[in-house]
Amino acid sequence: MNFRMYPMKRIIILLWLLLSTELMHAQESHPVSLNDAIGLALKNRSEIRIQQLNSSVSENEIRKVGSRRLPQLTSDVDVRYNSKLQTNVLPGEVFGPPGSPDKRVPFGTKYNTVWSLNLSLPIYNPTDAGDKKIAETQYQYDQLNEKRSAIDIRQQVTESYFASLLWKEKLSLSQSNLRRTQALYTLAQGQLQQGSVLAYDVQRSRIDLENALSENTRNSNSYRLALSDLFYKMGVDSIPGFSFRDDLTSLLSFYHEDINDDGLDRVELQQEKIKGTIHKMNIRKQRLLYIPTVTVYGNYSVQYLNNSFEPFTSSTWYPYNYVGIKASIPVFDGFQKKRTRAGYELQHEATQLNIGKLTNDYNQEIRDASTSIRNARADFESQKRNLDLANELYAIDSERFRHGAIRQTDLTTTYYLLQQTQTNYLNAIYTYLLAAVKYKKATGVL
């Protein structure tokens, strides 16, 4: 087997991968921190805008309820042409002695036009104050929806940022391993020509190079996919010259959590309590519907009466007006108010039960999250000690290799142990950070 010719194509691909990665890092000029990424997401994601519009709708409903107390002014114009006048029967006694025949008389004029101005002023409506409070409470609920969406987006971006950093670090490790295995393979080829190693040793170096190349390719693809997901979560297509301002180590110190299982401040629980309040308000509103509403009204009209159409003749227009006060008294509505109230009472009871259930669920979620973060912290601390030990072992074996005390394969074994320990350490940091985010979400402080 010709070991000299085989790697040329692979070496070209390898150098291209390494060069493209270096160029990518060389072009980085737009560092983005985790807080920057969250800020962009909150600005760009449509979920926030949708919830803001819902809040605006609720806010407008408050103004609509307030408008009910304002005077209502309307103007009506009724133009009528009577092609055949209505006939009325007048008793004969009106015009003659008893027993006189009835007279059939058409009343009215061919043209009958009325222009009127109507004013209605609500004096008392028992549901207005309640409706306004319901609208204000609904507005609070929708504002919490904004906060809830922001929390979800913050969690999504944070986890995606962590994942991107993880794959960036893994890619850096695999690139380092790829350079090392390439150098060892080139060295083994030279030693084979000199007769200092066997073809078996070159074959093992070649397998190591193949594995390193495959791992680097996987990590490179995973890193690109993680970046794509991060941009998607941020609500952007891409960011020219993107780079990370934060790293896993700095974020680790920031997300060092003091665990307290007693805290609970979930937006979902606040919303459920508001729903219960709205149901109670609607129950009271149905009771108020039995109280009369009072309205003052007025009308000013002018009426045109004539058998020919001469609207500019002032003597054919006849004004009239009136004012009044009206009380609308509910008498019987087919039990609608009673049954509507019963429905709200059932909803309120269900809401109270759901509050209890959510409280238990979220308390359990806090306990689970606190256990996970404790386990993740213990694993991280263990992996940190293992990494320190692996670095010491590799330093010792490197010194022994330079003095010829061990073979290259022994040093390679120690290097792979170090590399695996580094990977485990990165995974432990990532797991801890995820656990910290979930703990913050569980306790309602994310």
SEKOL-705290 format. One line per 8 residues: number of its first residue (from 1); for each residue x, y, z of C-alpha. Coordinates in pm, 1 decimal, padded with zeros to 6 digits. Example, Ala and Ser with C-alpha at 12.3 -4.5 7.8 and 13.67 -1.06 7.14 Angstrom:
# SEKOL-705290
1> 01230.0:-00450.0:00780.0 ~ 01367.0:-00106.0:00714.0
***
This chain:
# SEKOL-705290
1> 00000.0:00000.0:00000.0 ~ 00133.2:00345.4:-00097.7 ~ 00095.4:00555.7:00215.2 ~ 00260.9:00853.8:00049.7 ~ 00000.2:00912.9:-00222.4 ~ -00312.0:00843.4:-00018.6 ~ -00329.6:01150.4:00205.4 ~ -00281.3:01424.5:-00056.7
9> -00650.1:01474.5:-00133.1 ~ -00736.0:01445.5:00234.4 ~ -00464.4:01693.1:00324.7 ~ -00604.5:01945.1:00075.8 ~ -00954.8:01906.7:00226.8 ~ -00809.3:01929.7:00575.1 ~ -00614.8:02246.3:00497.4 ~ -00924.2:02399.9:00335.1
17> -01136.0:02326.1:00641.8 ~ -00879.1:02470.0:00878.3 ~ -00817.5:02773.3:00657.7 ~ -01188.6:02847.8:00610.6 ~ -01240.0:02827.1:00985.8 ~ -00947.4:03056.5:01053.4 ~ -01073.9:03304.1:00795.4 ~ -01416.5:03290.8:00953.4
25> -01267.4:03381.4:01289.8 ~ -01040.1:03642.6:01130.1 ~ -01343.5:03820.1:00985.4 ~ -01525.9:03831.6:01317.2 ~ -01587.6:04196.0:01400.7 ~ -01933.6:04201.0:01561.3 ~ -01910.1:04052.1:01911.1 ~ -02251.2:03971.1:02057.7
33> -02306.3:03899.7:02426.1 ~ -02586.0:03686.5:02564.6 ~ -02769.8:03999.2:02676.1 ~ -02726.9:04146.8:02327.7 ~ -02873.7:03832.6:02172.9 ~ -03171.5:03841.6:02410.6 ~ -03225.7:04211.7:02336.9 ~ -03229.4:04149.0:01961.2
41> -03475.4:03863.1:02005.1 ~ -03711.2:04072.0:02217.7 ~ -03695.6:04342.6:01952.3 ~ -03733.9:04121.0:01645.5 ~ -03952.3:03827.3:01745.7 ~ -04312.2:03860.0:01628.5 ~ -04446.4:03686.7:01943.0 ~ -04376.2:03998.7:02147.8
49> -04542.5:04225.2:01892.1 ~ -04849.7:04000.9:01881.9 ~ -04889.4:04016.6:02259.2 ~ -04836.4:04393.2:02255.1 ~ -05118.9:04426.0:02002.9 ~ -05341.8:04212.4:02225.5 ~ -05263.5:04445.6:02514.7 ~ -05350.4:04742.6:02294.5
57> -05686.0:04581.6:02214.8 ~ -05757.6:04543.6:02588.8 ~ -05646.9:04899.4:02653.9 ~ -05881.4:05020.6:02380.9 ~ -06164.3:04822.0:02542.8 ~ -06115.7:05029.8:02859.1 ~ -06165.0:05346.1:02655.3 ~ -06470.8:05196.6:02484.2
65> -06636.9:05129.2:02818.9 ~ -06559.6:05485.0:02927.9 ~ -06722.6:05616.2:02609.7 ~ -07057.8:05469.8:02712.6 ~ -07109.6:05756.1:02959.3 ~ -07067.1:06023.6:02693.5 ~ -07370.5:06177.7:02519.8 ~ -07481.7:05999.8:02204.3
73> -07589.7:06235.1:01926.2 ~ -07747.5:06112.9:01601.6 ~ -07914.7:06279.5:01309.5 ~ -08183.9:06115.0:01093.2 ~ -08332.3:06217.2:00760.5 ~ -08646.9:06039.0:00636.5 ~ -08764.5:06139.5:00286.6 ~ -09100.0:05986.3:00196.4
81> -09325.9:06008.4:-00108.1 ~ -09677.2:05874.9:-00052.0 ~ -09795.8:05747.2:-00390.1 ~ -10129.9:05658.7:-00228.8 ~ -10237.8:05812.1:00097.2 ~ -10359.0:05598.8:00382.7 ~ -10739.3:05599.7:00419.7 ~ -10895.4:05657.5:00760.0
89> -11259.8:05592.4:00850.6 ~ -11427.3:05865.1:01056.7 ~ -11754.6:05791.6:01241.2 ~ -12057.5:05962.6:01083.1 ~ -12173.7:06097.3:01420.2 ~ -11874.5:06335.5:01415.6 ~ -12022.0:06524.7:01118.5 ~ -12396.9:06466.2:01150.5
97> -12679.2:06320.0:01357.3 ~ -12658.2:05971.2:01498.3 ~ -12688.0:05707.3:01230.4 ~ -12505.6:05916.5:00969.9 ~ -12282.1:05700.0:00747.7 ~ -11908.0:05682.6:00819.7 ~ -11677.7:05889.9:00602.9 ~ -11363.0:05755.7:00440.9
105> -11098.3:06026.1:00438.7 ~ -10734.9:05998.1:00312.6 ~ -10500.7:06168.7:00559.7 ~ -10155.3:06308.6:00492.4 ~ -09966.2:06468.4:00209.2 ~ -09781.1:06319.0:-00085.1 ~ -09446.3:06448.6:00043.7 ~ -09356.2:06382.1:00405.6
113> -08995.0:06450.5:00500.3 ~ -08853.6:06453.8:00853.6 ~ -08511.0:06569.1:00968.4 ~ -08438.7:06504.6:01336.4 ~ -08156.3:06545.9:01585.3 ~ -08151.1:06290.4:01868.7 ~ -07960.5:06322.8:02194.1 ~ -07924.6:06038.3:02442.2
121> -07744.4:06082.9:02774.4 ~ -07690.7:05776.1:02997.6 ~ -07755.8:05868.2:03358.8 ~ -07707.0:05535.7:03529.9 ~ -07599.8:05193.9:03404.7 ~ -07519.4:04949.6:03685.3 ~ -07273.0:04750.1:03471.7 ~ -07050.7:05035.1:03347.1
129> -06817.7:05043.3:03647.8 ~ -06790.9:04663.7:03650.8 ~ -06722.2:04645.3:03278.0 ~ -06442.9:04899.0:03314.6 ~ -06282.9:04699.8:03596.4 ~ -06311.5:04380.9:03389.6 ~ -06143.7:04554.5:03093.7 ~ -05866.0:04688.4:03318.0
137> -05809.1:04343.2:03466.4 ~ -05802.3:04187.6:03118.5 ~ -05539.4:04444.5:03025.4 ~ -05327.5:04329.1:03319.1 ~ -05369.8:03968.7:03200.6 ~ -05254.7:04057.2:02848.5 ~ -04955.7:04247.2:02984.0 ~ -04856.3:03931.8:03170.3
145> -04882.7:03750.0:02836.1 ~ -04619.0:03992.2:02706.9 ~ -04400.4:03907.5:03005.0 ~ -04462.8:03535.3:02954.9 ~ -04360.8:03553.7:02589.4 ~ -04049.3:03749.5:02685.7 ~ -03954.8:03481.4:02939.4 ~ -03999.7:03204.3:02682.1
153> -03790.5:03393.1:02427.1 ~ -03523.7:03467.2:02686.9 ~ -03500.2:03096.9:02773.8 ~ -03487.9:02990.5:02407.6 ~ -03212.6:03238.4:02316.1 ~ -03011.3:03161.1:02628.2 ~ -03015.0:02786.2:02566.6 ~ -02932.6:02836.0:02198.6
161> -02644.3:03069.2:02289.7 ~ -02509.2:02805.9:02528.8 ~ -02535.6:02534.6:02261.0 ~ -02352.4:02750.3:02006.6 ~ -02071.7:02818.4:02252.7 ~ -02048.3:02447.3:02333.4 ~ -02009.5:02347.9:01968.8 ~ -01764.1:02632.3:01913.2
169> -01544.1:02494.1:02191.8 ~ -01582.2:02138.0:02065.7 ~ -01487.3:02252.1:01716.2 ~ -01177.8:02420.9:01857.3 ~ -01078.1:02096.0:02031.5 ~ -01136.0:01886.7:01720.6 ~ -00933.1:02132.0:01509.9 ~ -00645.6:02105.3:01755.4
177> -00671.1:01726.3:01745.0 ~ -00684.0:01733.9:01364.4 ~ -00364.5:01938.5:01341.6 ~ -00194.3:01706.1:01585.3 ~ -00297.3:01383.4:01410.6 ~ -00197.6:01529.5:01072.0 ~ 00146.1:01614.1:01206.9 ~ 00181.8:01266.8:01358.2
185> 00074.3:01101.1:01034.1 ~ 00325.5:01305.8:00832.6 ~ 00594.6:01217.8:01087.4 ~ 00506.7:00847.4:01071.2 ~ 00535.1:00851.5:00692.0 ~ 00883.7:00999.9:00715.8 ~ 00984.3:00748.5:00979.7 ~ 00854.4:00465.7:00759.9
193> 01087.1:00574.4:00478.8 ~ 01373.9:00578.4:00725.2 ~ 01277.4:00232.8:00849.2 ~ 01233.0:00344.2:01209.5 ~ 00863.6:00246.1:01225.6 ~ 00650.6:-00024.8:01070.0 ~ 00368.9:00010.4:00819.6 ~ 00139.8:-00092.8:01104.7
201> 00229.0:00227.2:01291.9 ~ 00156.6:00437.4:00984.1 ~ -00178.1:00261.9:00943.8 ~ -00273.3:00345.3:01301.9 ~ -00176.6:00709.0:01246.7 ~ -00387.3:00712.0:00932.7 ~ -00690.4:00576.2:01125.2 ~ -00639.3:00842.7:01390.2
209> -00632.8:01108.5:01117.2 ~ -00951.8:00971.2:00958.7 ~ -01129.6:00975.1:01293.4 ~ -01007.4:01327.8:01370.4 ~ -01122.0:01450.5:01029.5 ~ -01468.1:01295.0:01071.7 ~ -01505.3:01436.7:01420.1 ~ -01401.1:01782.5:01304.7
217> -01647.7:01769.5:01015.7 ~ -01930.3:01671.6:01251.2 ~ -01839.6:01944.8:01496.2 ~ -01814.0:02203.1:01218.5 ~ -02158.3:02111.6:01085.3 ~ -02305.8:02108.0:01436.2 ~ -02155.5:02449.0:01508.6 ~ -02300.4:02596.1:01191.4
225> -02640.1:02445.6:01271.9 ~ -02623.7:02583.2:01626.6 ~ -02542.3:02930.9:01491.0 ~ -02832.4:02904.4:01247.1 ~ -03064.5:02813.1:01532.8 ~ -02932.4:03103.1:01741.4 ~ -02995.4:03351.5:01460.0 ~ -03345.0:03207.8:01417.8
233> -03415.6:03245.4:01789.9 ~ -03285.3:03603.1:01771.3 ~ -03523.8:03679.9:01484.3 ~ -03249.6:03761.1:01230.0 ~ -03127.1:03587.4:00915.3 ~ -02761.5:03642.8:00997.5 ~ -02519.0:03890.9:01153.4 ~ -02215.5:03982.7:00939.8
241> -01891.8:03933.6:01129.1 ~ -02072.0:03762.6:01417.5 ~ -01864.6:03652.7:01715.8 ~ -01930.6:03565.9:02078.8 ~ -01856.4:03825.7:02342.3 ~ -01920.8:03575.9:02623.2 ~ -01772.8:03232.6:02678.7 ~ -01882.5:02931.2:02880.3
249> -01648.5:03012.8:03169.8 ~ -01769.7:03371.3:03213.6 ~ -02132.3:03259.1:03188.5 ~ -02065.0:02990.3:03444.3 ~ -01970.1:03249.0:03703.8 ~ -02272.4:03461.4:03615.0 ~ -02516.7:03169.4:03647.4 ~ -02380.2:03045.1:03978.6
257> -02713.3:02992.8:04152.6 ~ -02793.7:02999.2:04524.3 ~ -03053.8:02726.1:04552.4 ~ -03368.8:02807.8:04745.6 ~ -03665.8:02574.0:04707.4 ~ -03913.0:02815.5:04870.8 ~ -03943.0:03081.7:04599.5 ~ -04233.3:03079.1:04357.9
265> -04326.2:03374.8:04138.7 ~ -04457.8:03230.0:03815.2 ~ -04632.3:03446.4:03558.7 ~ -04866.2:03158.0:03475.1 ~ -04986.8:03148.1:03834.3 ~ -05044.4:03524.2:03837.7 ~ -05248.9:03493.2:03518.4 ~ -05463.3:03216.5:03662.5
273> -05539.8:03431.2:03967.1 ~ -05639.6:03719.1:03738.8 ~ -05871.6:03485.9:03548.6 ~ -06038.8:03400.1:03878.8 ~ -06081.8:03771.3:03952.9 ~ -06242.1:03828.7:03612.0 ~ -06486.6:03542.1:03671.7 ~ -06586.2:03694.7:04005.6
281> -06642.1:04031.1:03840.9 ~ -06862.7:03873.0:03575.0 ~ -07067.0:03697.5:03845.0 ~ -07130.3:04032.2:04014.1 ~ -07210.4:04191.2:03677.0 ~ -07489.3:03939.6:03611.4 ~ -07646.5:04033.3:03943.9 ~ -07630.9:04403.5:03855.3
289> -07821.1:04340.6:03535.4 ~ -08142.1:04319.3:03742.5 ~ -08106.5:04690.1:03829.5 ~ -08280.2:04939.4:03594.9 ~ -08079.4:05160.5:03362.4 ~ -08174.5:05529.2:03336.7 ~ -08133.8:05744.4:03025.8 ~ -08225.7:06104.7:02946.7
297> -08312.5:06171.6:02584.7 ~ -08420.2:06459.7:02365.4 ~ -08527.7:06520.5:02006.1 ~ -08557.9:06817.8:01777.0 ~ -08724.1:06759.5:01438.0 ~ -08861.3:06951.9:01143.7 ~ -09118.2:06789.9:00915.8 ~ -09201.0:06878.4:00557.8
305> -09567.3:06823.2:00464.6 ~ -09694.7:06917.6:00121.1 ~ -09862.1:06768.1:-00182.8 ~ -09596.9:06915.5:-00411.9 ~ -09221.5:06906.4:-00366.1 ~ -09119.9:07258.7:-00269.8 ~ -08865.1:07206.9:00008.3 ~ -08737.9:07565.5:00003.7
313> -09075.8:07704.5:00104.6 ~ -09046.5:07773.4:00474.7 ~ -09419.0:07757.2:00539.5 ~ -09421.2:07384.9:00452.6 ~ -09178.4:07291.4:00731.9 ~ -09319.7:07222.6:01078.2 ~ -09079.6:07193.2:01375.7 ~ -09138.9:06994.5:01690.2
321> -08925.8:06867.1:01982.2 ~ -08942.6:06673.4:02302.8 ~ -08733.1:06561.1:02599.7 ~ -08780.3:06264.1:02827.9 ~ -08628.0:06026.4:03077.7 ~ -08642.9:05650.7:03037.3 ~ -08589.4:05371.7:03287.8 ~ -08534.5:05024.0:03142.6
329> -08646.4:04770.9:03400.8 ~ -08548.4:04405.3:03347.9 ~ -08850.1:04184.0:03402.9 ~ -08786.9:03842.8:03248.3 ~ -08513.1:03731.3:03007.5 ~ -08575.5:03358.3:02990.3 ~ -08329.2:03288.4:03276.4 ~ -08034.2:03411.0:03063.5
337> -07871.9:03613.3:03341.3 ~ -07913.8:03332.7:03592.1 ~ -07761.5:03073.1:03364.5 ~ -07480.5:03302.4:03254.3 ~ -07396.2:03367.8:03621.0 ~ -07397.7:02992.5:03690.1 ~ -07149.1:02945.6:03404.5 ~ -06910.4:03204.5:03551.0
345> -06943.9:03042.5:03894.5 ~ -06839.4:02707.6:03747.7 ~ -06546.4:02869.9:03565.9 ~ -06437.0:03041.9:03886.6 ~ -06446.3:02711.9:04074.7 ~ -06239.4:02546.0:03800.2 ~ -05990.6:02833.5:03812.2 ~ -05944.4:02796.3:04187.7
353> -05877.8:02425.5:04145.1 ~ -05632.0:02498.5:03866.4 ~ -05447.5:02749.6:04086.5 ~ -05396.4:02476.6:04344.8 ~ -05281.1:02231.4:04078.4 ~ -05039.4:02480.4:03919.8 ~ -04897.3:02568.4:04261.4 ~ -04823.0:02201.8:04328.0
361> -04685.0:02152.5:03975.5 ~ -04453.0:02452.1:03997.5 ~ -04333.4:02362.0:04346.3 ~ -04245.8:02016.5:04215.5 ~ -04075.1:02174.7:03916.1 ~ -03862.9:02383.4:04153.8 ~ -03766.6:02073.3:04349.5 ~ -03674.2:01891.1:04028.5
369> -03477.0:02190.2:03898.9 ~ -03291.3:02236.5:04226.6 ~ -03197.4:01867.0:04230.4 ~ -03079.8:01888.4:03869.5 ~ -02866.3:02193.7:03938.6 ~ -02711.7:02029.7:04244.6 ~ -02627.1:01719.1:04041.5 ~ -02494.5:01929.8:03755.0
377> -02278.3:02132.0:03993.1 ~ -02134.8:01816.8:04149.7 ~ -02062.1:01670.0:03805.0 ~ -01902.8:01993.7:03689.1 ~ -01675.8:02009.8:03993.3 ~ -01581.3:01644.4:03941.1 ~ -01502.6:01699.6:03573.3 ~ -01294.8:02004.0:03664.8
385> -01081.8:01792.7:03896.3 ~ -01052.3:01525.5:03626.9 ~ -00940.4:01787.4:03374.9 ~ -00673.2:01919.4:03608.8 ~ -00550.6:01564.7:03662.5 ~ -00555.9:01483.6:03290.1 ~ -00349.7:01797.2:03217.6 ~ -00094.7:01687.0:03474.3
393> -00076.4:01336.8:03325.1 ~ -00033.5:01470.0:02973.1 ~ 00242.4:01709.0:03089.7 ~ 00420.4:01419.7:03261.9 ~ 00389.7:01183.1:02962.3 ~ 00503.6:01457.9:02724.1 ~ 00818.6:01500.6:02930.5 ~ 00869.6:01124.1:02943.4
401> 00823.5:01099.6:02564.4 ~ 01088.8:01367.6:02504.3 ~ 01330.5:01162.0:02712.5 ~ 01238.9:00842.1:02529.4 ~ 01085.1:00676.5:02835.1 ~ 00753.7:00597.9:02658.0 ~ 00642.3:00536.2:02301.8 ~ 00442.4:00774.1:02087.4
409> 00136.2:00547.4:02112.0 ~ 00145.1:00583.5:02489.9 ~ 00150.4:00961.8:02460.3 ~ -00135.0:00943.2:02208.3 ~ -00339.5:00739.5:02455.0 ~ -00281.7:01003.9:02722.0 ~ -00372.8:01277.9:02474.5 ~ -00700.8:01108.3:02387.2
417> -00773.6:01078.2:02758.6 ~ -00710.4:01452.9:02793.5 ~ -00928.2:01530.3:02493.8 ~ -01214.8:01317.9:02625.6 ~ -01181.2:01482.7:02966.6 ~ -01194.0:01825.9:02803.2 ~ -01510.0:01723.9:02618.9 ~ -01663.4:01592.0:02939.5
425> -01575.2:01917.8:03112.3 ~ -01741.8:02123.7:02839.4 ~ -02051.2:01901.1:02853.0 ~ -02061.6:01941.7:03230.6 ~ -02049.3:02322.7:03201.3 ~ -02323.6:02315.1:02938.6 ~ -02542.4:02084.9:03149.1 ~ -02496.2:02306.4:03453.0
433> -02585.1:02621.9:03258.6 ~ -02900.1:02459.3:03122.1 ~ -02995.1:02347.4:03472.1 ~ -02938.0:02701.0:03602.7 ~ -03165.3:02848.1:03334.3 ~ -03438.7:02595.7:03406.0 ~ -03406.7:02669.3:03778.2 ~ -03448.6:03041.1:03709.6
441> -03752.2:02964.9:03493.3 ~ -03899.6:02737.2:03761.0 ~ -03865.2:03001.3:04033.1 ~ -03999.8:03279.1:03808.2 ~ -03688.0:03498.1:03798.2 ~ -03565.0:03431.5:03444.3
***
